[in-house]
């Protein structure tokens, strides 16, 4: 996942990036979670001992560099995964990347 995040220009050391990784791993292990962003935020908040309301802004902040990079290069390479999305949000990022990994598993 670290290499994928690097390709997306998602800085691995940002807290929001750590939360996104955790959320993706949890959704990978339990795909029904993908449908409930609030459940994902609750799990992240519980795991990292945060308030529920601090999870989304941290994830959005981490995804800012992804959106900025995508605006520069367009929907090329790994960004083709997001070509139907106007903006990469925590919800669609977690859903798309988890689905990507689940397909790799098959």
ZIFENTA-V534694 format. One line per field, one symbol per residue. psi: psi as a letter, one per 30 degrees, with the letter a starting at -180 (. if undefined). A space follows every 50 residues. Layout:
psi = ???
This chain:
psi = eeeeeefghjjffkeeeeeeeeeeeeeefifffffjeeeeeeeeeeeghl keffeeeeeeeefeeeeeeefefahlbffffgfgkekjleefeeeeeeee eeeee.
